[in-house]
Amino acid sequence: MRGRLVCNIVALMLLRLAGLGAKGLPWAGCRWRRPTPVQAFSNAGSAGSRKGWLAPFCATAALGLVLGHAAMAQRLTDAGSPARAAVARAGVGRVALSSLVPSADPLAAQDLSFDASFARQAEEYLRSKDGRLFDSLTASPALAHILAHARNFDYDVPKDSPKALVDYLLGPPEQQQQRMSRCEESTAYFSGPMLSDPHWVGDALRYLPADFRFHGSLFLTFGYDIGVAFGGNASLNCTHAHFSHPRELLYYAIHELHHAGFMAYQRPPKLADIRSCADLLRLVEYSTQLEGMAVLAAFRHRRQDGALGDDPDYVALQNQPRMQVLLRAYFHDYDYLKGRGREPADEAAWAVVHRMSSGDRLWYRVGAYMAHRIEARQGRDALVALVQQGPARFVAAYQSLSSPGH
């Protein structure tokens, strides 16, 4: 106890010497606009190595002190822990998954990084209004990821310039204090408990082909949707109200990382290219497999943590009579689009996408139900094989089950 207290005091002194007060910790970092119906696909640099043993040791202890996770601090400061210095580095920016696990761990082969720098810099900019921080935000890889996603899925955000997008994401002044507080909590969890044992990444990998390798980052962003994936990267919005319980970040990380893996095999459609009802049908099929398998990927961890009741999609999945109603509604709209074929995608056709993506969230819940039934009947290998075979085969595989709704 005395040794830990001394180290906590030294750690805080080191933070003070670095110019960081309790509110200026480097882990800290929305103007969230309700997405349009077609937006439901979700729906600066490493700190480098530390010299000497005292700095990472005490920085890690400080992490545990500030976050209130004393047990985690003790575990991370054990001699030989590969996560010790890496988690300390995560507090100031980017950390590689491979640095958090032993070299023999299968996760060490994954080229995945966790990057909280955008969230941290956004929060620091709102406090200081330092133009250098604003410039860093506009040039960050996290913003490039957001901008690419917004352009592909035609989000209702500024898409013409990085500066305009950052201005939008930071949001109006009257909401910034509340968002900074939530972001502070999210960033602490993202950079601390989430990385103390990163084997939850395996929950996403369980539902991806065995040869899949990540080549990207999971960003913690500020003010954009709740979580998205695109171009090999994924992100979570530190200011989103759903993350008022920070552990939801972990479940959504599984969800979005599965998206990133799925998109490596099946490129997402570009909404600007949709012209016909047949194009919309492909969008529905794509979103059903994309979202359904991601919902299923996080199911096991949620159940283990007793968190199935914390998200309405999982509440619905446990209600069999409700799911039968949703299945009928899904296939009513699915057959409607299929019947219209090459007819132009008019307002009535786009209304199907609205019903699928919002309200009863049919392509999330029905998609997860389909994935679960396929896995239960044919095995997980058969379900995972459908990632490469594609969305049309996914829906067909469910329909081929005898009495698929039971």
C-alpha positions in Angstrom: 0.0 0.0 0.0 2.7 2.5 1.0 4.7 1.7 -2.2 1.7 2.3 -4.3 0.9 5.6 -2.6 4.5 6.8 -3.1 4.3 5.8 -6.8 0.9 7.6 -7.2 2.5 10.8 -5.7 5.5 10.5 -8.0 3.3 9.9 -10.9 1.2 13.0 -10.2 4.4 15.0 -9.8 5.6 13.8 -13.2 2.3 14.8 -14.7 2.6 18.2 -13.1 6.1 18.6 -14.5 4.7 17.7 -17.9 2.3 20.6 -17.5 -0.8 18.4 -17.1 -3.3 19.1 -14.4 -6.1 16.8 -13.4 -8.2 18.2 -16.2 -5.4 18.1 -18.7 -4.5 14.4 -18.7 -3.5 13.3 -22.2 -6.2 10.7 -22.4 -9.0 13.2 -22.4 -10.3 14.3 -25.6 -20.6 16.5 -30.5 -22.5 18.0 -32.1 -24.4 14.9 -33.0 -27.0 15.3 -35.7 -29.6 12.6 -36.2 -28.5 10.6 -39.2 -30.7 10.3 -42.3 -32.3 6.9 -42.8 -29.5 5.7 -45.1 -26.8 6.5 -42.5 -27.3 3.4 -40.4 -24.2 1.5 -41.6 -22.5 2.1 -38.3 -24.3 2.7 -37.4 -1.4 12.9 -33.3 0.8 10.0 -33.3 2.3 7.7 -30.7 4.0 9.0 -27.7 6.9 6.6 -28.5 8.9 4.6 -26.1 9.6 5.7 -22.5 13.2 5.8 -21.3 13.9 4.2 -18.0 11.6 2.1 -15.8 10.2 4.8 -13.5 8.2 6.8 -16.0 6.0 4.0 -17.5 5.6 2.4 -14.0 4.4 5.6 -12.4 2.4 6.7 -15.5 0.5 3.4 -15.3 -0.1 3.9 -11.6 -1.4 7.3 -12.4 -3.8 5.9 -14.9 -5.2 3.6 -12.3 -5.4 6.4 -9.8 -7.2 8.8 -12.0 -9.6 6.3 -13.5 -10.4 4.8 -10.1 -9.3 1.3 -11.2 -6.8 0.4 -8.6 -7.0 -3.3 -9.4 -6.2 -2.6 -13.0 -3.3 -0.4 -12.0 -1.8 -3.2 -9.9 -2.2 -5.7 -12.7 -0.6 -3.5 -15.3 2.3 -2.6 -13.1 3.3 -6.2 -12.6 6.8 -6.9 -13.8 6.9 -8.3 -17.4 3.3 -7.2 -18.3 3.3 -6.4 -22.0 0.4 -4.1 -21.6 2.1 -1.9 -18.9 4.0 0.7 -21.0 1.6 0.3 -23.9 -1.4 1.4 -21.9 0.5 4.3 -20.6 1.3 5.3 -24.2 -2.4 4.9 -25.1 -3.1 7.8 -22.8 -1.4 10.2 -25.1 -2.4 8.8 -28.5 -1.9 5.7 -30.5 -1.0 2.2 -29.3 -0.7 -1.0 -31.3 -2.6 -4.1 -30.3 0.6 -6.2 -30.8 2.2 -4.2 -27.9 -0.6 -5.2 -25.5 -0.2 -8.9 -25.8 2.7 -11.4 -25.7 4.4 -12.1 -29.0 3.1 -15.6 -29.1 -0.5 -14.5 -28.7 -2.6 -14.8 -32.0 -3.7 -11.2 -31.6 -0.1 -10.0 -32.0 -0.4 -10.8 -35.7 -3.1 -8.2 -36.1 -2.1 -4.8 -37.5 -4.6 -2.9 -35.4 -4.0 0.2 -33.4 -6.1 2.1 -30.9 -6.0 5.8 -31.3 -7.6 8.3 -28.9 -5.7 11.3 -30.1 -8.5 13.0 -32.0 -10.9 12.9 -29.0 -8.2 14.1 -26.7 -7.1 17.0 -29.0 -10.7 18.0 -29.6 -11.2 18.3 -25.9 -8.0 20.2 -25.4 -8.8 22.6 -28.2 -12.2 23.4 -26.7 -10.4 24.3 -23.5 -7.6 26.3 -25.0 -8.7 27.4 -28.4 -5.1 26.8 -29.5 -5.1 27.0 -33.3 -2.3 24.5 -33.5 -4.6 21.9 -32.0 -7.3 22.8 -34.6 -4.8 22.3 -37.4 -3.8 19.0 -36.0 -7.5 17.9 -35.9 -8.0 18.8 -39.6 -4.9 16.9 -40.6 -5.5 13.8 -38.5 -6.1 10.3 -39.9 -9.2 10.0 -37.8 -10.7 13.0 -39.6 -9.7 11.5 -43.0 -11.6 8.3 -41.9 -14.7 10.3 -40.9 -14.6 12.4 -44.2 -14.3 9.3 -46.3 -17.2 7.6 -44.5 -19.4 10.7 -44.8 -18.7 11.0 -48.5 -19.4 7.3 -49.3 -22.7 7.2 -47.2 -23.7 10.8 -48.0 -24.0 11.9 -44.4 -25.6 15.2 -43.7 -22.4 16.8 -42.5 -19.9 19.2 -44.3 -18.0 17.1 -46.8 -16.2 19.8 -48.8 -13.3 20.5 -46.5 -11.7 19.1 -43.3 -11.9 22.5 -41.6 -15.7 22.7 -42.1 -16.1 19.2 -40.9 -14.1 19.8 -37.7 -16.1 23.0 -37.0 -19.3 20.9 -37.3 -18.1 18.1 -35.1 -17.0 20.4 -32.3 -20.6 21.7 -32.1 -22.2 24.8 -30.6 -20.6 26.4 -27.5 -23.6 25.8 -25.2 -23.2 22.0 -25.6 -19.4 21.7 -25.4 -19.0 21.5 -21.7 -21.4 18.5 -21.4 -19.7 16.8 -24.3 -16.2 17.4 -22.9 -17.3 15.7 -19.6 -18.7 12.7 -21.4 -15.7 12.5 -23.7 -13.3 12.6 -20.7 -15.0 9.5 -19.3 -15.1 7.8 -22.7 -11.4 8.5 -23.3 -10.4 7.3 -19.9 -12.2 4.0 -20.5 -11.0 3.6 -24.1 -7.4 4.2 -23.1 -7.5 2.2 -19.8 -9.9 -0.7 -19.0 -10.5 -1.5 -22.7 -6.8 -2.0 -23.3 -6.0 -3.7 -20.0 -7.1 -7.0 -21.6 -7.7 -6.6 -25.4 -8.8 -10.1 -26.0 -12.3 -8.9 -26.7 -11.0 -8.2 -30.2 -11.3 -11.9 -30.7 -15.1 -11.6 -30.5 -15.0 -9.7 -33.8 -12.5 -12.1 -35.3 -14.7 -15.2 -34.4 -17.1 -14.1 -37.1 -14.5 -13.3 -39.8 -12.5 -15.7 -42.0 -9.5 -17.2 -40.3 -7.1 -15.6 -42.7 -8.4 -12.1 -42.0 -5.9 -9.5 -40.7 -6.7 -6.0 -39.6 -4.7 -3.2 -41.2 -6.0 -0.1 -39.6 -7.1 1.7 -36.5 -9.9 2.0 -34.1 -10.2 5.7 -33.5 -12.0 7.5 -30.7 -13.5 10.5 -32.4 -15.6 13.5 -31.3 -19.1 14.3 -32.5 -19.7 11.8 -35.4 -22.5 9.3 -35.3 -22.1 6.7 -32.6 -19.7 4.4 -34.3 -18.7 3.8 -38.0 -16.4 1.8 -40.1 -14.9 2.4 -43.5 -11.7 1.7 -45.5 -10.1 -0.7 -43.0 -10.7 1.7 -40.0 -13.4 2.0 -37.4 -14.3 4.7 -34.9 -16.4 5.4 -31.8 -17.8 8.9 -30.9 -16.6 9.8 -27.4 -19.5 12.3 -26.9 -22.4 10.0 -27.7 -25.1 9.7 -25.0 -25.1 5.9 -25.3 -21.6 5.8 -23.9 -22.8 7.4 -20.6 -22.1 3.8 -19.4 -18.5 3.6 -20.7 -18.5 -0.2 -21.1 -20.8 0.2 -24.1 -17.7 1.4 -25.9 -16.3 -2.1 -25.7 -19.4 -3.7 -27.2 -19.6 -1.1 -29.9 -15.9 -1.6 -30.6 -16.5 -5.3 -31.3 -19.4 -4.2 -33.6 -17.5 -1.7 -35.6 -14.3 -3.8 -35.9 -16.4 -6.6 -37.3 -17.7 -4.0 -39.9 -14.1 -3.2 -40.8 -13.3 -6.8 -41.3 -16.5 -7.5 -43.3 -15.8 -4.6 -45.6 -12.5 -6.1 -46.4 -14.4 -8.8 -48.2 -17.5 -7.0 -49.3 -17.2 -3.3 -50.3 -20.0 -1.1 -49.2 -22.3 0.3 -51.8 -22.0 4.0 -52.6 -25.3 5.7 -52.0 -24.9 8.2 -54.8 -24.8 5.3 -57.2 -28.2 3.9 -56.3 -30.7 4.3 -59.1 -33.2 1.4 -59.1 -35.2 -0.7 -56.6 -32.8 -3.6 -57.4 -29.9 -1.3 -56.2 -31.9 -0.7 -53.0 -32.5 -4.4 -52.6 -28.7 -5.0 -52.7 -28.3 -2.2 -50.1 -30.8 -3.9 -47.8 -29.1 -7.3 -48.3 -25.7 -5.8 -47.6 -26.8 -4.0 -44.5 -28.7 -7.0 -43.2 -25.5 -9.1 -43.3 -23.2 -6.3 -42.2 -25.2 -5.2 -39.2 -26.7 -8.6 -38.3 -23.3 -10.4 -38.0 -21.9 -7.4 -36.0 -24.8 -7.5 -33.6 -24.2 -11.2 -33.1 -20.4 -10.8 -32.7 -20.9 -8.7 -29.5 -23.7 -11.0 -28.2 -21.5 -13.4 -26.2 -19.5 -10.6 -24.4 -22.7 -8.8 -23.5 -24.3 -11.9 -22.1 -21.1 -12.7 -20.2 -21.2 -9.2 -18.6 -25.0 -9.2 -18.0 -25.4 -6.4 -20.5 -28.0 -7.8 -22.9 -30.6 -5.6 -21.4 -28.7 -2.4 -22.0 -29.3 -2.2 -25.7 -32.7 -2.4 -27.4 -31.5 -4.6 -30.2 -30.5 -7.4 -27.8 -33.7 -7.0 -25.8 -35.6 -7.6 -29.1 -33.5 -10.6 -30.0 -34.5 -12.3 -26.8 -38.2 -11.8 -27.5 -39.3 -14.6 -29.9 -42.9 -13.3 -30.5 -41.5 -9.9 -31.2 -38.9 -11.2 -33.6 -41.6 -13.1 -35.6 -43.4 -9.8 -36.1 -40.1 -8.2 -37.2 -39.4 -11.0 -39.6 -42.7 -10.6 -41.3 -42.2 -6.9 -41.6 -38.7 -7.4 -43.0 -39.7 -9.8 -45.7 -42.8 -7.8 -46.7 -40.5 -4.9 -47.6 -37.8 -7.2 -49.0 -40.3 -8.8 -51.4 -41.7 -5.4 -52.3 -38.3 -4.2 -53.5 -37.5 -7.5 -55.2 -40.8 -7.3 -57.1 -40.1 -3.8 -58.4 -36.8 -4.9 -59.9 -35.3 -2.3 -62.2 -37.9 0.3 -61.6 -36.5 3.7 -60.4 -35.8 4.1 -56.7 -38.6 6.5 -55.8 -39.8 7.9 -52.5 -41.8 4.8 -51.7 -38.8 2.6 -52.3 -36.5 4.7 -50.2 -39.1 4.5 -47.4 -38.2 0.8 -47.1 -34.6 1.8 -46.2 -36.0 4.2 -43.5 -38.0 1.4 -42.0 -35.1 -1.0 -42.1 -32.6 1.3 -40.5 -34.7 3.2 -37.9 -37.6 2.5 -35.6 -37.7 -1.3 -35.4 -34.2 -1.4 -36.9 -35.1 -4.4 -39.1 -31.7 -5.0 -40.7 -30.0 -5.0 -37.3 -32.4 -7.2 -35.5 -33.6 -9.5 -38.3 -30.0 -9.6 -39.6 -28.8 -10.8 -36.2 -31.6 -13.3 -36.0 -30.8 -14.7 -39.4 -27.1 -15.0 -38.5 -28.0 -16.8 -35.2 -30.3 -19.3 -37.0 -27.7 -20.0 -39.6 -25.0 -20.6 -37.0 -27.3 -22.8 -34.9 -28.4 -24.9 -37.8 -25.2 -25.1 -39.9 -22.4 -24.1 -37.6 -20.2 -21.0 -37.2 -17.9 -22.1 -40.1 -20.9 -22.0 -42.5 -21.9 -18.6 -41.2 -18.4 -17.2 -41.5 -18.0 -18.6 -45.0 -21.0 -16.3 -46.0 -18.8 -13.3 -45.3 -16.9 -14.1 -48.5 -19.9 -15.4 -50.4 -21.8 -12.2 -50.0 -25.1 -10.7 -48.8 -27.4 -12.3 -51.3 -26.1 -15.7 -50.3 -26.5 -14.8 -46.6 -30.2 -14.0 -47.1 -30.7 -17.1 -49.3 -29.0 -19.3 -46.7 -31.5 -18.2 -44.1 -34.4 -18.7 -46.4 -33.2 -22.2 -47.2 -33.5 -23.3 -43.6 -36.6 -25.5 -43.0 -39.0 -23.5 -40.8 -36.4 -20.7 -40.6 -38.4 -18.6 -38.2 -38.4 -21.2 -35.4 
